[in-house]
Amino acid sequence: MPSGTPEQANIGRRTVLKGMLGVGALAGTHAALTGPAGASVDDGERGVEHGWGKVADAFRKNFQNPGEVGAACSVYVGGRPVVNLWGGLADREARRPWRKNTIVQVASTTKGATAICAHLLVQRGLLDLDAPVARYWPEFAAAGKEQIPVRWLLSHQAGLPIVDGPLTFEQACAWHPVIRALEAQKPLWQPGTEHVYHSVTYGFLVGEVVRRITGKSLGTFFAEEVAAPLGLSAWIGLPEKQEKRVARLHEAAPFSYEELLAGLIATTGLDAATVTAWVNAVWAPGSVQARAGELGGALTTPGYHLTRAWRAAEFPAANMLADARSVARMYAATVSNVNGVRLLNPATVERMTDVQTDTTRMHGLPPGLNVPADRSFWMSLGFWRACQPMPMTGPASFGHPGSGGSIGFADPDAGVGFAYVTNLWNYRPDDPRAANLATAVRACLG
């Protein structure tokens, strides 16, 4: 837990993990790589194309400073893989090496996959972003929610970041109890006037709309319509037979409240007074953002995200397991043709990446406090857009980070699909690992 005075210690690591779920995850061979303590890494198909060595250099340096346990990075350009790297240990205690087929939890990087599923339905004419959610999910209309359009679910403006509960972990894994709770939930603000990160409810809200339209769970739809055509090793709801591939999660060293503030100041470019007031208002214990990761009490037991039950269930905001190649390939197929598969057409990409949070205020900010959306939460319809805290590879880039450090994104201008995944979860907002890799990609693009 962060150190400091009782007032300063109110922003704990669990709050950062469950409330932010990825806000600080930004960004983010020719020679043999070595993991921690000299753990050698087999080559397999690992490597980089000519002209992309800077990414391999950045990947190698990440193991030295700030340090990694195990990680992977993949880059596609124009639908072709140009970087495919992995290294280190999938399990530090067991000394199990990270291999080509290792998969790892990517936390809120999941949200990008869920958004892609929704936009596939939009592209097919089955989902209207401006239609009321209740058109597809009639029971949603209760408690003043009858006019909420689909776009406000995707852009975190629906006023439903929390569930009053109580809910158990078993109920959350069963899906329908959460849906019933959201149907009864009253919005915390007038929908469409404010925004705040819907850490966990996002996946249930968008996932239920997909289920009502297709008759398939979000995980099943993703498996059939995204993963299968592209040959991905990525699951929202992991089959038991894939368990042996899962990397064990490790946590980076704790950090202080002062370090949290310094990291946010550095990444956002905002002044210290603004950042301090923002953090204390939005992420303090009992705040809406802190409660957003609890799901009515269902996700408050320490270590729940390390269990087979969690990995087997479908939490379309937070529990995809994948390798870097699959996340990069998925994003590449939103902006390029990948072996004959293109998921989304340019018109769909243009529509879904239109920023939505630039005209609404972040919920929970005290009167008079201005935190610009492009420094804090630059959200389109399910995706972060490139901004100062998360520059990616260019101004048109879009994607989603995950708590602990992972990120996947696409750059339609450069035809890039990028992914970085790790099993050393670091919740610092200035975690440089993915940023180092994205910077190297930008340098290679020229």
C-alpha positions, 0 to 999 in steps of 0.5 A, spaced: 500 500 500 502 507 498 505 510 504 504 517 507 499 520 512 492 517 513 489 523 508 495 521 503 494 514 504 487 514 502 489 512 495 491 505 495 494 500 490 487 496 490 483 503 489 488 504 483 487 497 480 480 497 481 478 504 480 482 506 474 483 499 471 488 501 466 488 509 466 496 508 468 497 503 463 499 507 457 503 508 454 504 500 453 530 479 435 537 479 432 540 477 439 538 472 444 534 475 449 535 473 457 529 474 462 530 475 469 536 472 473 538 469 466 532 465 464 534 464 457 528 465 452 528 460 446 527 463 439 521 460 436 518 465 431 521 470 435 524 476 431 523 483 427 523 485 420 529 489 417 528 496 420 524 494 426 530 493 431 529 499 435 523 495 438 527 489 440 532 494 443 526 497 447 523 490 449 530 488 451 531 494 455 525 494 459 527 487 462 533 491 465 530 498 467 524 498 469 524 491 469 520 485 467 518 478 469 515 476 463 512 480 457 511 480 449 510 485 444 507 484 437 507 489 431 503 489 425 504 494 419 499 494 413 496 487 415 503 484 416 507 482 422 514 486 423 515 485 430 514 478 434 517 478 441 517 475 447 521 473 453 522 472 461 518 468 465 511 466 465 512 464 472 518 466 476 517 461 482 517 455 478 522 458 473 517 457 467 519 460 461 515 465 457 514 461 450 511 463 444 504 460 446 504 463 453 497 467 454 496 472 460 490 476 463 490 483 459 485 486 464 481 492 461 485 491 454 479 487 454 474 493 453 477 494 446 475 487 444 468 488 446 468 494 443 470 491 436 464 486 437 459 492 438 461 495 432 461 489 428 454 489 429 453 496 427 457 495 421 452 490 419 446 494 420 444 490 427 445 495 432 444 503 432 448 507 436 443 512 437 437 508 438 435 507 446 438 501 449 431 499 451 430 497 444 434 491 444 434 490 452 427 492 454 428 491 461 433 496 461 428 501 461 427 501 468 429 507 473 429 512 468 434 509 463 429 508 457 432 514 453 439 512 454 442 511 447 447 505 446 453 510 444 453 512 452 454 505 454 460 505 450 463 512 452 462 511 459 456 516 460 450 512 462 451 513 469 452 506 471 459 505 473 457 501 480 452 496 482 449 497 489 449 490 490 450 486 494 452 481 489 457 475 490 463 473 486 459 467 484 453 471 482 458 476 478 460 469 474 453 467 473 452 473 468 444 474 469 444 477 477 449 482 474 444 484 469 438 484 473 442 489 478 443 493 472 436 493 470 434 496 477 440 501 478 438 508 477 443 512 474 448 516 478 447 522 474 443 525 468 445 520 463 449 524 457 451 530 461 457 527 465 462 521 464 466 516 469 470 510 467 465 504 468 471 499 470 467 493 470 459 494 468 462 496 461 462 489 459 456 487 462 452 493 459 455 492 452 455 485 452 448 484 454 446 488 448 450 484 444 447 478 447 440 480 446 441 482 438 445 475 437 443 470 442 450 469 443 454 471 449 460 476 448 465 471 449 462 466 444 461 472 439 468 474 440 470 467 439 466 466 433 466 473 429 473 475 431 478 470 434 476 464 429 477 468 422 483 471 425 486 465 428 487 468 435 489 465 441 485 470 445 479 468 450 473 472 454 472 466 458 478 461 458 477 454 456 480 449 461 484 446 456 488 452 455 490 453 463 497 450 462 498 456 457 497 462 462 502 466 465 502 467 473 501 474 475 506 478 479 506 485 482 511 490 482 513 494 488 508 498 492 509 506 490 507 512 495 501 517 494 506 522 492 509 518 487 502 517 484 501 524 484 508 525 480 506 520 475 500 523 473 503 530 473 508 527 468 503 524 464 498 529 463 502 535 464 497 538 469 499 542 475 500 539 482 494 542 485 489 540 479 492 533 480 491 532 487 484 535 487 482 530 482 485 524 485 482 526 492 476 527 489 475 521 484 479 516 487 478 517 494 475 511 498 468 510 498 468 515 491 464 512 485 471 511 481 473 507 487 467 503 488 466 502 480 471 496 481 467 492 486 461 490 482 456 491 488 461 487 493 462 481 488 470 483 486 472 485 493 475 478 495 483 479 494 486 474 489 479 473 485 482 475 479 487 469 480 482 464 480 480 459 475 473 461 476 474 468 474 478 466 468 472 461 466 467 466 467 465 472 462 467 479 464 468 483 457 471 489 461 476 485 464 478 478 463 481 476 456 487 472 456 491 473 450 498 473 447 501 479 444 500 477 437 493 476 437 491 483 440 496 486 435 493 482 429 486 484 432 487 491 432 491 490 425 484 487 422 480 494 424 485 498 419 488 493 414 487 486 411 490 481 415 490 474 411 484 476 407 480 478 413 478 485 415 474 486 421 471 493 420 471 498 414 474 505 414 467 508 415 466 504 421 473 506 424 471 513 423 465 513 426 467 509 432 473 513 434 469 520 434 471 523 441 465 523 446 468 525 453 470 532 450 463 535 451 461 532 458 464 533 465 468 528 469 463 525 475 465 527 482 470 533 480 468 538 485 465 545 483 471 549 479 476 544 478 477 543 470 480 536 468 480 537 460 478 530 457 484 530 453 489 530 459 485 525 463 479 520 459 479 522 452 474 516 450 471 515 443 466 509 442 469 504 446 476 506 445 481 511 448 484 516 443 491 518 442 492 524 447 498 526 451 497 521 457 497 516 451 500 518 445 500 511 442 503 512 435 499 518 432 493 522 433 489 518 429 491 512 434 485 508 438 485 502 443 485 500 450 490 499 456 489 494 461 491 495 469 498 492 470 501 495 464 498 491 457 495 495 451 493 494 444 491 499 439 491 501 432 493 507 428 489 507 421 494 512 418 500 508 419 496 501 418 499 499 425 496 494 430 500 494 436 500 490 443 504 489 449 502 484 454 506 483 461 505 478 467 509 484 472 503 488 473 505 495 475 499 500 477 504 506 476 501 512 472 508 513 469 509 506 468 514 506 462 514 499 459 509 500 453 511 507 452 518 505 451 515 500 445 510 505 442 516 510 442 520 505 438 515 504 433 514 511 432 521 511 430 521 506 426 515 508 422 519 515 421 
